[in-house]
């Protein structure tokens, strides 16, 4: 009985310590990647805003083109410089993807920035899991921007 009581108290103390440490991890995380494109913004928007074109440049949809029909796509903002889309799947959390075009008057190119926003809950496993978002989502975003650049340079 003494051993069980010690084990339960140890587990409770460890859980409280881990939860306390996880509270120092932010509850809003943004991963951002950008690339320069020597094309008009309309060319980039044509590929980004039409989900039928995603299989040509987005790494997830290049690997499995049928995935576009399985994911719920809800465009939340579209104007001449920003496009935001919420992508949702039945068993996973909603991902907010935003593409933003930055124009510079002295150049003939644009900068396309792609960022994803995450809002992990207070649970320690979600907060600590968010530390790995850069390595998983960041590489996909870099590959997607490189694919867009290659596709638009043809």
N, CA, C and O of each residue as an XYZ file, in Angstrom:
616
protein
N       0.821     -1.195      0.000
C       0.000      0.000      0.000
C       0.868      1.262      0.000
O       0.571      2.245     -0.679
N       1.932      1.203      0.772
C       2.837      2.360      0.847
C       3.478      2.631     -0.516
O       3.655      3.785     -0.908
N       3.822      1.563     -1.228
C       4.440      1.706     -2.554
C       3.460      2.326     -3.553
O       3.859      3.170     -4.355
N       2.187      1.924     -3.521
C       1.177      2.454     -4.434
C       0.943      3.938     -4.150
O       0.805      4.740     -5.074
N       0.900      4.290     -2.877
C       0.710      5.689     -2.498
C       1.885      6.545     -2.977
O       1.682      7.654     -3.472
N       3.092      6.045     -2.836
C       4.291      6.753     -3.300
C       4.276      6.906     -4.821
O       4.617      7.966     -5.346
N       3.885      5.857     -5.515
C       3.831      5.900     -6.977
C       2.802      6.922     -7.459
O       3.075      7.678     -8.391
N       1.626      6.951     -6.835
C       0.592      7.908     -7.232
C       1.025      9.349     -6.959
O       0.824     10.224     -7.801
N       1.608      9.598     -5.807
C       2.085     10.941     -5.496
C       3.217     11.362     -6.426
O       3.283     12.520     -6.839
N       4.095     10.443     -6.753
C       5.192     10.739     -7.683
C       4.650     11.072     -9.063
O       5.100     12.020     -9.706
N       3.686     10.289     -9.512
C       3.083     10.537    -10.814
C       2.383     11.895    -10.832
O       2.523     12.643    -11.800
N       1.637     12.223     -9.787
C       0.940     13.497     -9.705
C       1.934     14.658     -9.696
O       1.728     15.651    -10.393
N       3.001     14.543     -8.920
C       4.013     15.593     -8.861
C       4.690     15.771    -10.217
O       4.887     16.899    -10.668
N       5.046     14.669    -10.867
C       5.683     14.734    -12.180
C       4.747     15.375    -13.210
O       5.181     16.189    -14.025
N       3.468     15.007    -13.169
C       2.495     15.597    -14.080
C       2.384     17.103    -13.867
O       2.329     17.858    -14.837
N       2.352     17.547    -12.620
C       2.260     18.968    -12.324
C       3.507     19.726    -12.774
O       3.397     20.850    -13.263
N       4.675     19.138    -12.620
C       5.915     19.775    -13.069
C       5.933     19.899    -14.590
O       6.257     20.961    -15.121
N       5.591     18.831    -15.285
C       5.582     18.848    -16.751
C       4.536     19.842    -17.257
O       4.795     20.582    -18.207
N       3.360     19.864    -16.631
C       2.318     20.815    -17.024
C       2.783     22.244    -16.772
O       2.555     23.121    -17.604
N       3.428     22.490    -15.640
C       3.943     23.830    -15.345
C       4.972     24.283    -16.358
O       4.948     25.436    -16.787
N       5.872     23.402    -16.746
C       6.877     23.746    -17.754
C       6.209     24.007    -19.092
O       6.605     24.924    -19.811
N       5.197     23.213    -19.439
C       4.540     23.381    -20.742
C       3.774     24.697    -20.836
O       3.505     25.173    -21.938
N       3.424     25.285    -19.711
C       2.714     26.561    -19.745
C       3.602     27.704    -20.228
O       3.097     28.768    -20.586
N       4.910     27.498    -20.243
C       5.829     28.501    -20.772
C       5.934     28.453    -22.300
O       6.509     29.357    -22.906
N       5.394     27.425    -22.916
C       5.382     27.306    -24.373
C       4.184     28.094    -24.884
O       3.078     27.923    -24.371
N       4.375     28.956    -25.885
C       3.265     29.812    -26.345
C       2.076     29.009    -26.873
O       2.225     27.892    -27.367
N       0.895     29.615    -26.754
C      -0.315     28.949    -27.231
C      -0.678     29.385    -28.651
O      -1.686     28.932    -29.194
N       0.124     30.252    -29.252
C      -0.041     30.595    -30.665
C       1.324     30.471    -31.323
O       2.280     31.145    -30.940
N       1.396     29.597    -32.317
C       2.651     29.346    -33.017
C       2.425     29.616    -34.493
O       1.436     29.172    -35.076
N       3.358     30.354    -35.092
C       3.283     30.643    -36.522
C       4.588     30.188    -37.164
O       5.676     30.591    -36.752
N       4.457     29.344    -38.178
C       5.602     28.928    -38.975
C       5.504     29.672    -40.293
O       4.465     29.647    -40.954
N       6.582     30.329    -40.672
C       6.554     31.179    -41.851
C       7.735     30.857    -42.761
O       8.864     30.682    -42.301
N       7.459     30.784    -44.043
C       8.484     30.595    -45.076
C       8.178     31.568    -46.209
O       7.023     31.932    -46.429
N       9.216     31.984    -46.923
C       9.022     32.942    -48.012
C       9.984     32.639    -49.150
O      11.030     32.018    -48.961
N       9.599     33.098    -50.339
C      10.446     32.964    -51.514
C      10.199     34.156    -52.433
O       9.129     34.762    -52.407
N      11.183     34.476    -53.227
C      11.051     35.533    -54.229
C      10.682     34.908    -55.565
O      11.240     33.886    -55.964
N       9.738     35.534    -56.245
C       9.275     35.054    -57.545
C       9.362     36.183    -58.547
O       8.924     37.301    -58.275
N       9.922     35.896    -59.695
C      10.043     36.904    -60.750
C       8.866     36.796    -61.718
O       9.049     36.690    -62.931
N       7.656     36.825    -61.160
C       6.424     36.738    -61.945
C       5.409     37.722    -61.371
O       5.563     38.181    -60.239
N       4.377     38.049    -62.140
C       3.311     38.869    -61.569
C       2.545     38.092    -60.489
O       2.482     36.863    -60.519
N       1.983     38.812    -59.564
C       1.256     38.174    -58.461
C       0.088     37.333    -58.962
O      -0.235     36.308    -58.361
N      -0.546     37.747    -60.045
C      -1.689     36.999    -60.575
C      -1.316     35.571    -60.968
O      -2.131     34.659    -60.828
N      -0.109     35.370    -61.453
C       0.335     34.021    -61.821
C       0.422     33.127    -60.601
O       0.020     31.964    -60.649
N       0.945     33.663    -59.510
C       1.041     32.880    -58.272
C      -0.339     32.625    -57.689
O      -0.625     31.514    -57.241
N      -1.199     33.638    -57.690
C      -2.544     33.463    -57.144
C      -3.342     32.428    -57.923
O      -4.156     31.712    -57.340
N      -3.123     32.336    -59.223
C      -3.847     31.348    -60.035
C      -3.577     29.937    -59.532
O      -4.494     29.117    -59.473
N      -2.329     29.642    -59.166
C      -1.990     28.302    -58.677
C      -2.397     28.088    -57.225
O      -2.721     26.968    -56.829
N      -2.384     29.144    -56.437
C      -2.682     28.999    -55.010
C      -4.187     28.942    -54.751
O      -4.646     28.111    -53.967
N      -4.941     29.794    -55.384
C      -6.366     29.925    -55.071
C      -7.249     28.861    -55.710
O      -8.408     28.713    -55.323
N      -6.738     28.137    -56.657
C      -7.514     27.060    -57.290
C      -6.995     25.731    -56.766
O      -5.875     25.331    -57.085
N      -7.802     25.045    -55.964
C      -7.356     23.780    -55.358
C      -7.067     22.707    -56.402
O      -6.350     21.748    -56.112
N      -7.597     22.844    -57.585
C      -7.303     21.879    -58.651
C      -5.831     21.932    -59.046
O      -5.289     20.941    -59.536
N      -5.175     23.078    -58.838
C      -3.758     23.223    -59.169
C      -2.830     22.797    -58.038
O      -1.617     22.727    -58.239
N      -3.365     22.513    -56.864
C      -2.501     22.177    -55.729
C      -1.685     20.916    -55.969
O      -0.578     20.786    -55.447
N      -2.211     19.999    -56.741
C      -1.463     18.756    -57.015
C      -0.225     19.015    -57.874
O       0.614     18.128    -58.029
N      -0.103     20.228    -58.436
C       1.055     20.580    -59.256
C       2.211     21.138    -58.426
O       3.347     21.162    -58.901
N       1.945     21.592    -57.185
C       3.014     22.223    -56.418
C       3.018     21.887    -54.918
O       4.081     21.897    -54.298
N       1.868     21.595    -54.331
C       1.799     21.330    -52.885
C       2.267     19.905    -52.599
O       1.693     18.960    -53.138
N       3.300     19.724    -51.761
C       3.864     18.388    -51.536
C       2.858     17.348    -51.059
O       2.921     16.202    -51.505
N       1.941     17.699    -50.177
C       0.958     16.720    -49.695
C       0.083     16.225    -50.827
O      -0.224     15.035    -50.896
N      -0.324     17.119    -51.715
C      -1.254     16.761    -52.775
C      -0.541     16.199    -53.996
O      -1.163     15.535    -54.825
N       0.755     16.457    -54.115
C       1.532     15.825    -55.189
C       1.681     14.328    -54.900
O       1.648     13.509    -55.819
N       1.844     13.973    -53.618
C       2.013     12.567    -53.243
C       0.714     11.790    -53.377
O       0.721     10.634    -53.798
N      -0.401     12.417    -53.021
C      -1.703     11.755    -53.157
C      -2.726     12.773    -53.672
O      -3.364     13.473    -52.886
N      -2.876     12.846    -54.997
C      -3.759     13.843    -55.609
C      -5.221     13.751    -55.156
O      -5.929     14.758    -55.186
N      -5.683     12.583    -54.741
C      -7.068     12.430    -54.290
C      -7.327     13.057    -52.934
O      -8.474     13.131    -52.495
N      -6.282     13.505    -52.269
C      -6.413     14.100    -50.939
C      -7.204     15.407    -50.961
O      -7.850     15.755    -49.973
N      -7.158     16.128    -52.073
C      -7.873     17.402    -52.174
C      -9.361     17.200    -51.942
O     -10.004     18.035    -51.306
N      -9.920     16.108    -52.445
C     -11.351     15.866    -52.280
C     -11.704     15.401    -50.869
O     -12.866     15.474    -50.470
N     -10.715     14.923    -50.106
C     -10.961     14.435    -48.747
C     -10.828     15.533    -47.690
O     -11.232     15.344    -46.543
N     -10.271     16.659    -48.069
C     -10.019     17.734    -47.113
C     -11.034     18.848    -47.332
O     -11.304     19.254    -48.462
N     -11.587     19.329    -46.231
C     -12.495     20.464    -46.301
C     -11.695     21.747    -46.445
O     -10.802     22.020    -45.643
N     -12.010     22.530    -47.458
C     -11.292     23.771    -47.735
C     -12.271     24.929    -47.574
O     -13.294     24.991    -48.257
N     -11.947     25.841    -46.668
C     -12.786     27.007    -46.411
C     -11.929     28.262    -46.535
O     -11.110     28.556    -45.664
N     -12.127     28.995    -47.623
C     -11.366     30.229    -47.830
C     -11.921     31.302    -46.909
O     -13.108     31.622    -46.969
N     -11.070     31.857    -46.060
C     -11.516     32.860    -45.095
C     -11.177     34.277    -45.529
O     -11.823     35.226    -45.086
N     -10.182     34.436    -46.381
C      -9.815     35.771    -46.858
C      -9.167     35.649    -48.233
O      -8.334     34.777    -48.479
N      -9.574     36.547    -49.113
C      -8.949     36.626    -50.433
C      -9.007     38.065    -50.902
O     -10.087     38.628    -51.086
N      -7.844     38.653    -51.092
C      -7.769     39.971    -51.721
C      -6.503     40.008    -52.557
O      -5.904     38.959    -52.794
N      -6.077     41.167    -53.009
C      -4.944     41.215    -53.932
C      -3.601     40.922    -53.268
O      -2.608     40.728    -53.969
N      -3.544     40.886    -51.930
C      -2.264     40.604    -51.285
C      -2.296     39.448    -50.303
O      -1.234     38.992    -49.877
N      -3.474     38.949    -49.921
C      -3.563     37.879    -48.925
C      -4.624     36.862    -49.333
O      -5.686     37.218    -49.844
N      -4.314     35.593    -49.098
C      -5.291     34.510    -49.218
C      -5.127     33.594    -48.025
O      -4.021     33.138    -47.734
N      -6.224     33.322    -47.330
C      -6.196     32.433    -46.171
C      -7.201     31.318    -46.377
O      -8.308     31.536    -46.868
N      -6.794     30.126    -45.992
C      -7.667     28.970    -46.129
C      -7.556     28.101    -44.881
O      -6.467     27.872    -44.355
N      -8.701     27.627    -44.424
C      -8.737     26.655    -43.338
C      -8.901     25.284    -43.965
O      -9.861     25.036    -44.695
N      -7.961     24.396    -43.678
C      -8.023     23.033    -44.203
C      -8.360     22.111    -43.040
O      -7.683     22.114    -42.012
N      -9.416     21.322    -43.217
C      -9.836     20.440    -42.130
C     -10.079     19.031    -42.655
O     -10.529     18.812    -43.780
N      -9.761     18.107    -41.786
C      -9.978     16.697    -42.069
C     -10.729     16.130    -40.876
O     -10.583     16.641    -39.766
N     -11.512     15.109    -41.069
C     -12.416     14.611    -40.037
C     -11.711     14.313    -38.711
O     -12.238     14.663    -37.655
N     -10.562     13.693    -38.735
C      -9.926     13.247    -37.498
C      -8.803     14.164    -37.016
O      -8.173     13.881    -35.997
N      -8.549     15.250    -37.726
C      -7.418     16.109    -37.373
C      -7.873     17.530    -37.109
O      -8.985     17.917    -37.471
N      -7.005     18.305    -36.475
C      -7.308     19.700    -36.198
C      -7.240     20.527    -37.480
O      -6.546     20.169    -38.432
N      -7.964     21.625    -37.484
C      -7.989     22.528    -38.628
C      -6.664     23.277    -38.728
O      -6.139     23.767    -37.729
N      -6.130     23.359    -39.950
C      -4.896     24.100    -40.211
C      -5.230     25.383    -40.948
O      -5.936     25.362    -41.957
N      -4.725     26.495    -40.448
C      -4.911     27.770    -41.133
C      -3.655     28.073    -41.933
O      -2.577     28.266    -41.371
N      -3.805     28.112    -43.253
C      -2.714     28.445    -44.170
C      -2.981     29.821    -44.742
O      -4.098     30.115    -45.167
N      -1.965     30.665    -44.754
C      -2.102     32.001    -45.323
C      -0.933     32.268    -46.248
O       0.221     32.009    -45.909
N      -1.250     32.791    -47.419
C      -0.231     33.222    -48.370
C      -0.364     34.733    -48.499
O      -1.467     35.265    -48.618
N       0.769     35.409    -48.474
C       0.761     36.860    -48.583
C       1.805     37.291    -49.598
O       2.934     36.799    -49.591
N       1.420     38.212    -50.469
C       2.324     38.736    -51.484
C       2.826     40.104    -51.032
O       2.048     40.976    -50.647
N       4.134     40.265    -51.089
C       4.769     41.547    -50.794
C       5.348     42.076    -52.096
O       6.149     41.407    -52.749
N       4.940     43.275    -52.464
C       5.417     43.901    -53.700
C       6.400     45.016    -53.349
O       6.258     45.697    -52.334
N       7.388     45.180    -54.205
C       8.376     46.231    -54.020
C       8.439     47.042    -55.305
O       8.592     46.479    -56.390
N       8.323     48.349    -55.190
C       8.237     49.227    -56.363
C       9.506     49.222    -57.205
O       9.436     49.398    -58.421
N      10.646     49.026    -56.592
C      11.910     49.126    -57.334
C      12.326     47.815    -58.000
O      13.374     47.768    -58.645
N      11.532     46.749    -57.862
C      11.913     45.461    -58.454
C      10.782     44.931    -59.325
O       9.649     45.408    -59.265
N      11.119     43.939    -60.131
C      10.114     43.307    -60.979
C       9.667     41.964    -60.402
O       9.021     41.179    -61.095
N      10.008     41.693    -59.135
C       9.632     40.428    -58.516
C       8.742     40.680    -57.298
O       8.597     41.809    -56.829
N       8.162     39.605    -56.812
C       7.342     39.658    -55.604
C       7.938     38.700    -54.585
O       8.696     37.796    -54.936
N       7.594     38.903    -53.341
C       7.947     37.951    -52.289
C       6.660     37.282    -51.856
O       5.710     37.947    -51.443
N       6.634     35.962    -51.951
C       5.471     35.192    -51.526
C       5.791     34.581    -50.168
O       6.739     33.809    -50.030
N       4.996     34.934    -49.178
C       5.170     34.410    -47.830
C       4.028     33.446    -47.542
O       2.864     33.747    -47.805
N       4.373     32.284    -47.000
C       3.383     31.281    -46.635
C       3.550     31.033    -45.151
O       4.647     30.715    -44.692
N       2.485     31.173    -44.405
C       2.582     30.843    -42.990
C       1.388     30.034    -42.530
O       0.285     30.125    -43.069
N       1.661     29.229    -41.500
C       0.644     28.392    -40.879
C       0.544     28.790    -39.415
O       1.553     28.995    -38.741
N      -0.689     28.894    -38.935
C      -0.940     29.235    -37.541
C      -1.475     28.026    -36.801
O      -2.335     27.299    -37.298
N      -0.945     27.826    -35.599
C      -1.355     26.715    -34.744
C      -1.725     27.267    -33.377
O      -1.097     28.204    -32.885
N      -2.741     26.685    -32.772
C      -3.193     27.082    -31.445
C      -3.332     25.828    -30.574
O      -4.440     25.325    -30.387
N      -2.211     25.322    -30.042
C      -2.315     24.131    -29.190
C      -3.028     24.461    -27.878
O      -2.892     25.560    -27.339
N      -3.783     23.495    -27.383
C      -4.455     23.671    -26.102
C      -3.435     23.575    -24.973
O      -2.248     23.386    -25.238
N      -3.858     23.698    -23.757
C      -2.955     23.726    -22.610
C      -2.374     22.357    -22.268
O      -1.486     22.262    -21.421
N      -2.853     21.313    -22.904
C      -2.376     19.966    -22.584
C      -0.875     19.865    -22.826
O      -0.388     20.315    -23.864
N      -0.138     19.287    -21.893
C       1.326     19.221    -22.048
C       1.763     18.501    -23.311
O       2.735     18.921    -23.939
N       1.082     17.431    -23.707
C       1.499     16.690    -24.903
C       1.284     17.521    -26.163
O       2.046     17.379    -27.120
N       0.267     18.387    -26.192
C       0.095     19.262    -27.352
C       1.141     20.371    -27.363
O       1.686     20.703    -28.416
N       1.421     20.942    -26.198
C       2.414     22.021    -26.125
C       3.805     21.503    -26.499
O       4.500     22.136    -27.294
N       4.223     20.358    -25.940
C       5.533     19.819    -26.275
C       5.574     19.318    -27.714
O       6.616     19.398    -28.365
N       4.463     18.807    -28.216
C       4.395     18.387    -29.614
C       4.560     19.546    -30.574
O       5.056     19.373    -31.687
N       4.141     20.737    -30.143
C       4.254     21.909    -31.015
C       5.710     22.305    -31.246
O       6.001     23.056    -32.177
N       6.611     21.823    -30.430
C       8.028     22.120    -30.632
C       8.576     21.469    -31.905
O       9.631     21.864    -32.401
N       7.869     20.483    -32.427
C       8.317     19.764    -33.620
C       7.595     20.207    -34.893
O       7.824     19.636    -35.959
N       6.730     21.211    -34.798
C       5.999     21.682    -35.979
C       6.933     22.209    -37.058
O       6.713     21.972    -38.246
N       7.962     22.915    -36.652
C       8.898     23.484    -37.638
C       9.528     22.387    -38.486
O       9.645     22.532    -39.703
N       9.936     21.288    -37.849
C      10.613     20.231    -38.606
C       9.645     19.455    -39.502
O      10.053     18.938    -40.542
N       8.376     19.366    -39.117
C       7.440     18.617    -39.956
C       6.748     19.512    -40.979
O       6.762     19.202    -42.171
N       6.153     20.598    -40.547
C       5.436     21.466    -41.478
C       6.368     22.398    -42.240
O       6.113     22.706    -43.404
N       7.441     22.850    -41.605
C       8.365     23.789    -42.247
C       9.004     23.224    -43.504
O       9.140     23.927    -44.505
N       9.397     21.960    -43.456
C      10.008     21.351    -44.641
C       9.003     21.203    -45.774
O       9.360     21.350    -46.943
N       7.755     20.913    -45.439
C       6.701     20.815    -46.460
C       6.471     22.178    -47.099
O       6.298     22.277    -48.314
N       6.471     23.225    -46.286
C       6.253     24.570    -46.809
C       7.410     24.999    -47.715
O       7.185     25.584    -48.775
N       8.636     24.711    -47.305
C       9.795     25.047    -48.144
C       9.730     24.320    -49.481
O       9.988     24.909    -50.531
N       9.384     23.037    -49.436
C       9.270     22.267    -50.681
C       8.147     22.812    -51.554
O       8.294     22.884    -52.774
N       7.025     23.196    -50.944
C       5.914     23.748    -51.702
C       6.277     25.057    -52.383
O       5.916     25.275    -53.539
N       6.985     25.928    -51.679
C       7.401     27.189    -52.277
C       8.421     26.967    -53.389
O       8.398     27.666    -54.402
N       9.317     25.997    -53.205
C      10.276     25.671    -54.271
C       9.541     25.116    -55.490
O       9.883     25.455    -56.623
N       8.542     24.272    -55.270
C       7.742     23.743    -56.382
C       6.998     24.864    -57.109
O       6.924     24.876    -58.338
N       6.449     25.804    -56.339
C       5.769     26.949    -56.957
C       6.737     27.763    -57.796
O       6.425     28.139    -58.926
N       7.915     28.035    -57.244
C       8.923     28.816    -57.969
C       9.311     28.104    -59.259
O       9.393     28.732    -60.314
N       9.553     26.788    -59.181
C       9.919     26.021    -60.381
C       8.779     25.982    -61.397
O       9.007     26.094    -62.601
N       7.582     25.826    -60.915
C       6.417     25.746    -61.817
C       6.184     27.079    -62.528
O       5.830     27.108    -63.707
N       6.384     28.177    -61.807
C       6.144     29.502    -62.391
C       7.280     29.980    -63.271
O       7.081     30.868    -64.100
N       8.467     29.414    -63.113
C       9.615     29.854    -63.920
C       9.642     29.199    -65.291
O      10.463     29.566    -66.132
N       8.769     28.245    -65.532
C       8.727     27.586    -66.847
C       8.165     28.491    -67.894
O       8.058     28.099    -69.056
